[in-house]
Amino acid sequence: MLEKRSGVFFIAGLFFFGLAFVSQAVVPILMYRDQPEKTAEQLVNPNVRFQMEDLAKRFPESFKEAFGDIPAVGPEREAWLNQRCADALRIGRKAYTGEACWHCHSQFVRPVSNEDRRWGPVAKAEEYQNELQRPVMFGTRRVGPDLSREGGRRSNDWHAVHLFKPNSLISGSPMPAYPWYFEGSPDKPNKRGLSLILYVQWLGSWLESYPYYEDYKASPLRSPDARRPSPAIAVTSEGGKP
């Protein structure tokens, strides 16, 4: 077999396949086998809790119908919100996988091609050691942007409108509309719609850089002096002399 070039390529192919399997599958399993898998309840953090309460404020009627009344104050309120948040994350992830969002969106920032400048910090293995990443949502391609750092970039009402009718916000967007997550209009998301929005807002909420906004560059048009004509110009425009 080794006397022929095809035989050499065949043996080399088997070797590199085995090397890739060991380095990408066996080694990570051995490295993280003692690390416990987090539940949805353990994944609730102050950032995603903020988004949960913000949904209740922006869509009060829809939120009440979907999750019930929020207790007024005290430990009962905290426990109620944390549990409803965990439940919503599970429902949102099922909606995300059911609609095959992973087919057009990745959830993995690679250490190549300056991806950290486009999407945020490079992904780490421990980010995927939880029940909401079973199976992992690495994705297959990027028709749309990577979403693993999407949380906090945009408001909840933006996501509601985007899900209801993407082209109303992004002209020419290939993303389909999802009207079945709403009761007729973008300001009336149902339980699955609210949960899907919360799931997207959860992505990246564990990072210190959350929310990861684009770099802001000041525009001279934002300066009041830049918009206000000088006295000389104003007098001239009225037919007077400077």
C-alpha positions as MATLAB code, in Angstrom:
seq = 'MLEKRSGVFFIAGLFFFGLAFVSQAVVPILMYRDQPEKTAEQLVNPNVRFQMEDLAKRFPESFKEAFGDIPAVGPEREAWLNQRCADALRIGRKAYTGEACWHCHSQFVRPVSNEDRRWGPVAKAEEYQNELQRPVMFGTRRVGPDLSREGGRRSNDWHAVHLFKPNSLISGSPMPAYPWYFEGSPDKPNKRGLSLILYVQWLGSWLESYPYYEDYKASPLRSPDARRPSPAIAVTSEGGKP';
ca = [
       0.000    0.000    0.000;
       2.789    2.416    0.862;
       4.356    1.824   -2.530;
       1.601    3.881   -4.137;
       0.914    7.547   -3.632;
      -2.776    6.881   -2.976;
      -1.798    4.508   -0.172;
       0.386    7.163    1.463;
      -2.445    9.698    1.273;
      -4.859    7.155    2.748;
      -2.612    6.417    5.738;
      -1.900   10.146    6.231;
      -5.623   10.868    6.127;
      -6.320    8.296    8.832;
      -3.508    9.711   10.971;
      -4.726   13.290   10.768;
      -8.324   12.217   11.365;
      -7.222   10.416   14.513;
      -5.133   13.421   15.593;
      -8.098   15.768   15.116;
     -10.405   13.438   17.038;
      -8.025   13.186   19.967;
      -7.239   16.908   20.127;
     -10.760   18.172   19.533;
     -12.812   15.528   21.346;
     -10.844   13.344   23.738;
      -8.603   16.048   25.246;
     -11.450   18.513   25.996;
     -13.497   15.712   27.578;
     -10.610   14.822   29.874;
      -9.912   18.474   30.682;
     -13.474   19.379   31.672;
     -14.901   16.080   32.887;
     -14.871   17.264   36.510;
     -16.484   20.621   35.746;
     -20.192   20.472   36.678;
     -22.778   21.366   34.082;
     -24.762   24.455   35.061;
     -28.534   24.449   35.070;
     -30.694   27.257   33.698;
     -31.326   28.403   37.265;
     -27.580   28.794   37.811;
     -27.250   30.764   34.574;
     -29.541   33.550   35.738;
     -27.391   36.616   36.408;
     -28.109   40.311   37.099;
     -27.811   41.222   33.421;
     -30.403   38.746   32.198;
     -32.589   39.514   35.216;
     -32.560   43.145   34.121;
     -33.756   42.084   30.671;
     -36.511   39.964   32.223;
     -37.803   42.909   34.254;
     -37.444   45.183   31.240;
     -39.697   42.854   29.248;
     -42.271   43.131   32.026;
     -42.151   46.929   31.760;
     -42.209   47.156   27.963;
     -44.899   44.501   27.416;
     -46.887   44.444   30.686;
     -50.046   42.782   29.372;
     -48.194   40.137   27.363;
     -45.821   39.444   30.236;
     -48.661   39.037   32.730;
     -50.514   36.656   30.447;
     -47.373   34.607   29.829;
     -45.840   34.463   33.298;
     -48.368   35.871   35.751;
     -48.168   38.725   38.242;
     -44.774   39.615   39.691;
     -44.831   39.546   43.511;
     -44.523   43.010   45.011;
     -41.405   42.893   47.191;
     -39.173   40.684   49.287;
     -37.532   37.267   48.826;
     -40.655   35.908   47.153;
     -40.225   38.414   44.321;
     -36.576   37.476   43.828;
     -37.276   33.754   43.810;
     -40.241   34.215   41.456;
     -38.274   36.277   38.944;
     -35.264   33.959   39.017;
     -37.396   30.873   38.395;
     -39.489   32.476   35.644;
     -36.273   33.705   34.058;
     -34.815   30.179   34.039;
     -38.049   28.758   32.606;
     -38.104   31.429   29.895;
     -34.501   30.682   28.937;
     -35.390   27.026   28.394;
     -38.429   27.934   26.302;
     -36.428   30.503   24.336;
     -33.700   28.027   23.530;
     -36.261   25.492   22.287;
     -37.707   28.176   20.031;
     -34.213   29.101   18.803;
     -33.340   25.509   17.917;
     -36.821   24.745   16.583;
     -36.653   27.619   14.106;
     -33.135   26.505   13.080;
     -31.653   29.899   13.953;
     -28.332   28.087   14.337;
     -28.358   27.467   10.589;
     -27.762   31.156    9.843;
     -26.226   32.386   13.121;
     -23.162   31.056   14.895;
     -22.519   31.188   18.624;
     -18.759   30.894   18.581;
     -16.226   33.719   18.261;
     -13.031   32.304   16.789;
      -9.490   33.570   17.463;
      -8.965   34.402   13.768;
      -9.660   37.195   11.282;
     -10.098   39.847   14.009;
     -13.418   38.283   14.979;
     -13.024   39.659   18.495;
     -13.226   43.162   17.035;
     -16.427   42.345   15.192;
     -18.306   40.202   17.680;
     -16.629   40.499   21.089;
     -14.260   38.390   23.237;
     -13.088   35.064   21.831;
     -15.211   32.141   23.025;
     -14.007   30.003   25.943;
     -14.771   26.350   26.637;
     -16.443   26.995   29.993;
     -19.124   29.107   28.309;
     -20.618   25.942   26.831;
     -20.720   23.836   30.009;
     -24.422   24.319   30.685;
     -27.801   22.861   29.782;
     -28.602   25.646   27.310;
     -25.680   24.467   25.181;
     -26.820   20.859   24.788;
     -26.160   20.411   21.959;
     -23.838   23.353   21.456;
     -25.065   26.079   19.122;
     -21.816   26.616   17.223;
     -23.864   26.940   14.041;
     -23.062   25.960   10.471;
     -22.488   29.328    8.761;
     -23.028   33.078    9.147;
     -25.775   34.319    6.913;
     -26.482   36.636    9.850;
     -24.092   37.828   12.560;
     -22.676   35.736   15.370;
     -25.044   35.949   18.340;
     -22.889   34.711   21.209;
     -22.249   38.349   22.231;
     -25.580   39.770   21.091;
     -27.069   40.280   24.547;
     -27.418   43.941   25.522;
     -26.514   45.338   22.120;
     -30.088   46.232   21.291;
     -33.275   46.864   23.223;
     -36.046   44.334   23.753;
     -38.500   46.286   21.634;
     -35.950   46.295   18.788;
     -35.780   42.494   18.962;
     -39.570   42.285   19.029;
     -39.914   44.330   15.846;
     -37.019   42.460   14.237;
     -38.643   39.085   14.882;
     -42.043   40.299   13.712;
     -40.825   41.925   10.491;
     -37.031   41.982    9.949;
     -37.185   44.082    6.772;
     -38.784   46.951    8.649;
     -35.465   47.456   10.453;
     -32.894   46.005    8.063;
     -33.638   46.560    4.400;
     -33.039   43.458    2.305;
     -32.631   41.159    5.299;
     -32.841   37.464    4.308;
     -34.258   36.631    7.740;
     -37.870   35.408    7.588;
     -40.617   36.941    9.713;
     -41.916   35.094   12.780;
     -45.452   36.446   13.313;
     -46.518   33.327   15.244;
     -44.499   34.615   18.206;
     -46.900   37.560   18.477;
     -50.592   38.232   18.837;
     -50.986   40.289   15.678;
     -48.441   43.074   16.277;
     -44.838   43.459   17.498;
     -45.972   45.068   20.753;
     -47.856   41.887   21.710;
     -45.315   39.045   21.951;
     -46.636   35.759   23.319;
     -44.841   33.568   25.832;
     -42.558   31.967   23.274;
     -41.790   35.359   21.753;
     -40.846   36.868   25.112;
     -38.748   33.810   25.921;
     -36.909   33.904   22.600;
     -36.063   37.580   23.114;
     -34.803   36.829   26.615;
     -32.678   33.940   25.336;
     -30.990   36.217   22.782;
     -30.408   38.839   25.500;
     -28.851   36.148   27.689;
     -26.147   35.383   25.111;
     -22.969   37.001   26.406;
     -24.596   38.289   29.603;
     -21.950   36.507   31.672;
     -19.121   38.661   30.279;
     -17.632   41.661   32.047;
     -18.004   43.592   28.790;
     -21.790   43.087   28.731;
     -23.425   44.870   27.066;
     -20.912   44.869   24.232;
     -21.764   47.910   22.138;
     -20.070   48.950   18.930;
     -17.251   51.474   19.285;
     -18.842   54.923   19.335;
     -17.323   57.685   17.261;
     -18.550   61.185   17.959;
     -20.084   63.102   15.073;
     -19.719   66.888   14.714;
     -23.460   67.015   13.982;
     -24.107   66.124   17.594;
     -22.479   69.344   18.723;
     -25.012   72.198   19.202;
     -22.428   74.654   17.873;
     -22.079   72.635   14.683;
     -25.789   72.963   13.925;
     -26.194   76.608   14.933;
     -25.105   79.178   12.276;
     -22.702   81.845   13.342;
     -24.155   85.342   14.052;
     -22.520   86.723   10.913;
     -24.166   84.098    8.714;
     -27.512   84.534   10.446;
     -27.527   88.326    9.891;
     -26.503   87.952    6.254;
     -29.227   85.395    5.601;
     -31.801   87.927    6.840;
     -30.639   90.506    4.332;
     -28.554   92.565    6.763;
     -24.874   93.227    6.883;
     -22.422   91.408    9.126;
];
